[in-house]
Amino acid sequence: MRDLAFATKTRIFMPDDQILERNQKVEEICFIVEGTASKFNKKNRVLEQLVEGQFTGEFALLKDVRPKFTIRA
């Protein structure tokens, strides 16, 4: 766990910045530390609102699959 903590990088996203893109290879897990992010389907409809303490990208990263959604701040 300690190694994981030291390997993390802080990135700041502004509103509407794309965090994770649909059908693109995922190379990181994103933790929502402050603020919110929205998960969109291919028709650009909101599927879910991510809030502080939640994370995304873990399934795609661990299973080496491409996500079927986009995440934007």
C-alpha positions, 0 to 999 in steps of 0.5 A: 500500500505504501508503494502505491501511495508513493506512485500516485500523481496528482492531476487537476481537471477543470470543468468539462475536461476529459478524464477518460475517453470511451474506447481508449486504452486505460493506463491509470485509475482515477480517484476523485479527491475533490469535486465531481465527474460525470460518466457519459454513454456513447449518446452523451447521456449522463450515466452516473455522477462520481463524487469525492472518494469514488474512483474509475478506470480500475476494471478497464485497467485490470482486465485490459479492456476499453471502457464503454463510457467517457468521464469528464470533470 
